[in-house]
Amino acid sequence: MPRRPRVVLSSVPLHVIQPGNNRQACFFANDDYRLYLEWLRTYAGETGCAVHAYVLMPIVSTFC
C-alpha cells in the first residue's frame, strides 16, 4: 500500500529524516560531515528554508 501524501503547511516545521541506503553509513570522515553542512547551509539559504536544528550521525541525518 503506498504512503499517503505528506501534508505541508507553510507555517508548520517539518521533521526530516534522511537514512543511509540499506542502513549503510552516510558519513565516513569528518570532512563528510562538514561538506554536508556546507550544502545544507547553501541550499537552505537559496530556497528560503529555515533550519532550526540538526543532528548528523553516521547512518542518518535529521533536521527540522
Order of alpha helices (4+ residues) and beta strands (2+ residues): beta-alpha-beta-beta
